[in-house]
Amino acid sequence: MRYMGEKNILYIGGFELPDKNAAAHRVVSIARMLRELGFYVVFLNRTTDNTFNGEQKNYYGFKCIEIKKHLNKISRLKELFDISYVVHWLNTNEDIWAIIAYNYPAIALNRLRGICKKRGILCIADVTEWYGVMDRSLVYKFTKSLDIAFRMKYVHKKIDGVIVISSYLEEYYKSFLPVVKIPPLVDTNDLKWTFKDIKKHKGIRFVYAGTPSREKEKLDSMIKSIEYLSRKYDVYLDIVGISKEQFINIYNYNRPIKNVSFHGRLSHVDTLKLVAKDDYSIIIRDENRVTIAGFPTKFVESITCGTKVVANSVGDLTDYLKTGDLGFLVHSTNIKDITSILEIAIRNKGKKIVNKKIFDYRCYINIFACFVETMSQKRRGIK
């Protein structure tokens, strides 16, 4: 199924292109599918880049219009309802097929929904999270809780369609409007997935790469398990994304830290090289709505690197780790259980992943095309 001619789609949200956050990787993959289906995608986002000079950019063949993002409280509050920059783009461009809003604030999205309806434009949400508001001020918790509840429980159900990242969100929305489930995807033809001259390392190395929070990752439990196993095995843990000091502050950790290397923030390419070099990635998360509704990009990237994953049975990861071909499944966040499965992984070192392309975006084009066809029929009805 292919669409002839160029139809404009505006993709908006909190992604930072080309690869500064997980959101950027997701929207680029979806844009690549849309391009193959005959659409012309333009990104419109706010950036925190200090070198920003207002120039229009091009990433992966997609036009990107960036607007400077200010981090003061007034600007953050304004972002909850301001869509003036989106309206300006709509007023200066014709033949707009749809707007896709990535995890967009509720009031702003609801306003955008009304404008799209008047102009005969599809309003689609890309939904990848259902976050909580732990460890924040009371004012922030109150404001953010209202925004999340209004967006997830009301606004999304009133728009034309949703692209979701997990089975949990698919089940939640499918009785209200058209839904397509698209996990984090990659383009395996990108050179960054080609790893040369990977040096051998001593012992067994696990790697955690991400931005942990006490609301999601059990990084402290991973470290405790590695410390215990190091008494018996030559085992190590690489941590990418935070420093040792940041880890101690986040988890209030006051135990000795043994056989763990903190690499801080690395470039995306350097992170992938480290993941490809190590023996296993490790993802241990608390089971709550935050983790069940999401899907860790780090899992997809590890598989594409050819590195197996040790993860606990949260959300859709269970489906991928049932057979053992892609890694090992931990059935709880109990340190004893984590340690037991890590030991099994240590004993099975060397068994590689055969298919690294299961998350290539090309594998999902047909599924996505069916959703696009449904949206096309709906657009004909609102024009």
SULRA-V852948 format. One record per helix or strand of 2 or more residues. SS is the DSSP state (h for helix, s for strand). FROM is the first residue (numbers start at 1). TO is the last residue. Records with the same first field share a line. If there is no record, write none. Layout:
SS=FROM-TO + FROM-TO
This chain:
s=7-13 + 39-47 + 57-59 + 62-68 + 96-102 + 122-127 + 161-164 + 178-181 + 204-209 + 235-240 + 260-264 + 280-283 + 308-312 + 327-330
h=22-36 + 73-78 + 84-91 + 106-119 + 138-158 + 167-173 + 191-193 + 219-229 + 244-251 + 268-277 + 289-293 + 297-305 + 317-320 + 335-347 + 361-382
